[in-house]
Amino acid sequence: MNSDKELSLEVKIFFQKTKDLLKLIPASGKIGFTRKTALSSQREDRLPIQIWGKKDFNILKSLSSLERKRLAQRKLRDETFCVIQADGLRFFPEVVGEARKIKLPLFMTELSQKKCQEGVKSFFLSLSSRQIKISAGLLQIFGLGVLIMGDSSIGKSECALELVSRGYRFVCDDVVLLQKKTNDKLIGAAPPLTRNFMEIRGLGIINIKEIFGPKSVLKQSRVDLVIRLTKYLKKGKESDRLGLKFPEDYLILGLKVPQINIPVAPGRNIATLIEVACKVHVLREKGYFAPQDIVKKLDRVLSTR
C-alpha cells in the first residue's frame, strides 16, 4: 500500500523540484507551501495548477480595483494547488490579497504561458509514469539522439527526410514514445504501427526503410538533445543573436534535456542548421562556447587600446 507521502504532493516539494526549470519566484512568500494535491487523481487534461498569461493579465488590468477583487475571488479556488503568472508579469495586489485569505500560493515566471504549461504537464506525468508520448520526430545525428519539435506545418518531417537522405538514422516521425530507464536515461522509439513510416505533404506516407535501406533506421535511440523549430521573429524583434544565453532545458519525465531553438524562415537550410546545432552541442559538452570565446577576444582587443 502506498503511503500518504507517495499519494500526495506538497507545494514546497513542487517548488523545490521545478523552481530552476520553470524559473519560479514566490509572489506571496511561503504562504500555502504546505498545501497538498492528490497525485492519484491527476489527469493530463486537468491539472490542479492555474497558469495565467498575458490575456488573463490584460483582463484584470482593464477592471477597476473592486471588479478585480471580485474576479480574483471567482478564479481562486480552494481546490487549486497553486497559481503561476507567466510572461514575466506580476500579480495585481487584489489577487495577492485574495490568495492570502485562502492561503493559496502564487508564483511568477519569465517563461511564456505555453512553455510553462508544457513544463508543468511534463513534471506531473513524470511523477506517475515512466513513459510518455509526445509530438516530435527522433533521429540519430553524429551519434546524438535528437528530438525535433515545433508547431504543426513548420516543416519537421521534410527536414527529417533531408537529414535521412544525408545518411543520418531515422527512429520515428510525428509521434515518439519516450521511456525513462532506471539509469535516468531517456529512450525514444516509434509506436509499433508507424515504425519506419513518415508522412510528407504531397507524397503521403513513405517507408524510410524501403527507400533508404535497413541501415537508415533504428528501433530506438537515447535522447540527448531537443531542437525546437520556431517561427522566425519579425525584423527588430530578434534577441541574443550572439547566442550568449542558452535556451532553458526541456523537461521530459522529470529529466532535463538540453535544448536549442532554430528559427524557420524561407531561404534557411534547416537541415544544415540542425547538423551544426548538434556540433555546437558536442562542443558545449566539452566546455567550448564560441560566443564566450569571441567576447574574450574582443575584451583583449579593447584592453590594449
C-alpha positions in Angstrom: 0.0 0.0 0.0 1.3 3.5 -0.8 1.9 6.0 1.9 0.3 9.5 2.1 3.7 10.9 1.1 3.6 8.8 -2.1 0.0 9.7 -2.9 0.3 13.4 -2.5 2.5 16.3 -3.5 3.2 19.4 -1.3 3.7 22.8 -2.8 7.0 23.1 -1.1 8.3 20.0 -2.9 6.8 21.2 -6.2 8.7 24.5 -5.9 12.0 22.8 -4.9 11.8 20.4 -7.9 10.7 22.9 -10.6 12.0 26.4 -9.5 15.0 26.2 -11.8 13.4 24.8 -14.8 10.2 26.8 -14.6 12.1 29.9 -13.2 9.6 30.2 -10.4 9.6 33.2 -8.0 7.2 33.2 -5.0 4.8 36.1 -5.2 3.5 35.8 -1.6 6.3 34.4 0.4 5.9 30.8 1.7 2.1 31.2 2.2 0.4 27.9 1.2 3.6 25.9 0.9 2.1 23.1 3.0 -0.9 22.8 0.6 -1.1 19.3 -1.0 -2.7 17.7 -4.1 -3.5 14.0 -4.5 -1.3 12.5 -7.3 -3.6 9.5 -7.8 -6.4 11.8 -9.1 -4.3 13.8 -11.6 -5.3 13.8 -15.2 -3.2 15.1 -18.1 -6.0 17.3 -19.3 -7.0 18.7 -15.9 -4.0 19.6 -13.7 -4.6 21.4 -10.4 -2.4 24.4 -11.3 -3.7 27.6 -12.9 -1.2 29.2 -15.3 -2.1 32.8 -16.2 -0.8 34.5 -19.3 -0.9 37.9 -21.0 -4.7 37.6 -21.7 -5.5 37.0 -18.1 -3.3 39.9 -17.1 -4.9 42.3 -19.6 -8.4 41.3 -18.5 -7.6 42.1 -14.9 -5.8 45.3 -15.9 -8.9 46.6 -17.7 -11.0 46.3 -14.5 -11.4 48.6 -11.5 -9.9 47.6 -8.2 -13.3 46.3 -6.9 -14.0 44.4 -10.1 -10.5 42.9 -10.0 -11.1 41.8 -6.4 -14.4 40.1 -7.3 -12.9 38.3 -10.4 -10.0 37.1 -8.2 -12.5 35.6 -5.7 -14.1 33.7 -8.6 -10.9 32.5 -10.2 -9.0 31.5 -7.0 -10.4 28.2 -5.6 -9.7 26.2 -2.5 -9.0 23.1 -4.6 -6.3 24.9 -6.7 -2.8 23.7 -5.9 -1.1 27.0 -6.9 -1.3 29.8 -9.5 1.6 30.8 -11.8 1.7 34.1 -13.6 3.7 33.6 -16.8 5.3 36.0 -19.3 7.3 38.0 -16.8 4.1 39.7 -15.4 3.3 40.4 -11.8 0.1 39.7 -9.8 -2.2 42.6 -9.0 -2.4 43.5 -5.3 -6.1 42.5 -5.2 -5.1 39.0 -6.5 -2.4 38.6 -3.8 -4.8 39.8 -1.1 -7.5 37.3 -2.1 -4.9 34.4 -2.4 -3.6 35.2 1.1 -7.1 34.8 2.5 -7.4 31.2 1.4 -3.6 30.5 1.8 -3.2 29.9 -1.9 0.5 30.0 -3.1 1.3 32.3 -6.0 4.4 32.1 -8.3 5.7 34.3 -11.1 7.9 33.2 -14.1 9.5 34.8 -17.1 8.6 31.8 -19.2 5.7 32.1 -21.7 2.4 30.6 -20.7 2.8 27.8 -23.3 6.3 26.8 -22.1 5.2 26.9 -18.5 2.2 24.7 -19.3 4.5 22.2 -21.1 6.9 22.1 -18.1 4.1 21.6 -15.5 2.4 18.9 -17.6 5.7 17.0 -18.0 6.5 17.3 -14.3 3.2 15.8 -13.2 3.5 13.0 -15.8 7.0 12.2 -14.5 5.6 11.6 -11.0 3.0 8.9 -12.1 4.7 7.4 -15.2 8.0 6.3 -16.7 6.6 6.6 -20.2 5.1 9.4 -22.2 4.0 10.0 -25.8 4.9 13.4 -27.4 4.6 15.0 -30.8 8.1 15.2 -32.3 10.5 13.4 -34.6 13.6 11.5 -33.5 16.8 10.9 -35.4 20.3 10.0 -34.6 22.8 12.6 -35.8 26.5 12.4 -35.2 25.7 9.8 -32.6 23.3 12.1 -30.7 19.6 11.2 -30.3 17.9 14.4 -31.5 14.2 15.2 -30.8 13.0 17.6 -33.5 10.0 19.6 -32.1 7.9 22.5 -33.3 4.5 23.7 -34.3 2.4 21.8 -36.8 3.3 22.5 -40.5 6.6 24.1 -39.6 8.5 21.5 -41.7 9.7 18.9 -39.1 9.1 15.9 -41.4 10.6 17.5 -44.5 13.7 18.5 -42.5 14.0 14.9 -41.1 13.7 13.5 -44.6 16.6 15.6 -45.8 18.7 14.6 -42.8 18.0 10.9 -43.5 19.0 11.4 -47.2 22.4 12.7 -45.9 23.0 9.4 -44.1 21.6 10.0 -40.6 19.5 7.4 -39.0 15.7 7.6 -38.6 13.8 6.5 -35.5 10.4 8.0 -35.9 8.3 10.8 -37.3 5.4 12.8 -35.7 4.9 10.7 -32.6 7.6 9.5 -30.2 7.3 7.1 -27.3 9.7 8.2 -24.5 10.7 6.0 -21.6 12.8 6.8 -18.6 15.1 3.9 -17.7 16.3 3.1 -14.2 19.7 4.7 -15.0 17.9 8.0 -15.7 18.5 7.7 -19.4 15.7 8.8 -21.8 15.0 6.3 -24.6 12.8 7.1 -27.6 11.1 4.8 -30.1 8.3 4.8 -32.6 4.8 3.4 -31.9 4.7 -0.1 -33.5 2.1 0.9 -36.1 4.1 3.8 -37.5 7.6 2.3 -37.2 9.7 3.2 -40.4 7.0 5.4 -41.8 6.9 9.1 -42.4 4.2 11.4 -43.7 5.3 14.1 -46.3 2.8 16.6 -47.6 2.4 16.0 -51.4 3.9 12.4 -51.2 1.7 10.9 -48.5 3.0 8.0 -46.4 6.5 6.8 -47.3 8.6 3.9 -45.9 12.1 5.1 -44.9 13.5 1.6 -44.6 12.3 0.6 -48.1 13.6 3.8 -49.7 16.9 4.3 -48.0 17.7 0.7 -46.8 17.8 -1.1 -43.4 20.8 0.9 -42.2 18.8 4.1 -42.4 16.5 3.2 -39.5 16.8 2.5 -35.8 14.3 0.8 -33.5 15.2 3.2 -30.7 17.7 5.8 -29.5 18.7 7.6 -26.4 17.6 11.2 -26.3 20.5 13.7 -25.9 19.2 16.9 -27.4 16.0 18.7 -28.2 15.9 21.0 -31.2 12.8 23.2 -31.4 11.9 24.8 -34.7 10.3 28.2 -34.2 8.7 30.8 -36.4 11.2 33.5 -37.4 10.8 36.7 -35.4 10.0 39.9 -37.4 12.8 42.4 -38.0 13.5 44.4 -35.0 12.4 41.7 -32.5 15.4 39.5 -32.7 17.2 38.9 -29.4 20.6 37.3 -28.4 22.0 37.0 -31.9 25.4 36.0 -30.4 24.0 33.0 -28.5 25.2 34.2 -25.2 22.1 32.9 -23.5 21.2 29.3 -23.6 17.6 28.2 -24.0 16.1 26.6 -20.9 16.4 22.8 -20.8 13.4 20.8 -21.9 11.8 18.7 -19.1 10.7 15.2 -20.0 9.6 12.7 -17.4 11.4 14.7 -14.8 14.7 14.7 -16.7 16.3 17.8 -18.2 17.4 17.6 -21.8 19.5 20.4 -23.4 17.5 22.4 -26.0 18.5 24.6 -29.0 15.9 26.8 -30.8 16.2 27.3 -34.5 14.1 29.9 -36.3 12.5 28.8 -39.5 12.2 31.2 -42.5 12.3 31.0 -46.3 15.8 30.5 -47.6 17.2 29.0 -44.4 18.6 25.4 -44.8 17.2 24.0 -41.6 18.7 20.5 -42.1 22.2 22.1 -42.3 21.5 24.3 -39.2 20.4 21.2 -37.3 23.7 19.4 -38.2 25.6 22.5 -37.0 23.5 22.7 -33.8 24.5 19.1 -33.0 28.2 20.0 -33.4 27.6 23.1 -31.2 26.1 20.9 -28.5 29.0 18.5 -28.7 31.5 21.4 -28.3 29.5 22.8 -25.3 29.6 19.4 -23.6 33.4 19.6 -24.0 33.4 23.1 -22.5 33.9 25.2 -25.6 31.5 28.1 -26.1 32.1 30.2 -29.3 30.2 33.3 -28.1 32.2 33.5 -24.9 35.4 32.9 -27.0 34.8 35.9 -29.3 33.8 38.1 -26.3 37.1 37.3 -24.6 39.0 38.1 -27.8 37.1 41.4 -28.1 37.9 42.2 -24.4 41.6 41.7 -25.1 41.5 44.0 -28.2 39.7 46.7 -26.2 42.0 46.4 -23.2 45.1 47.1 -25.4 43.8 50.3 -26.7 
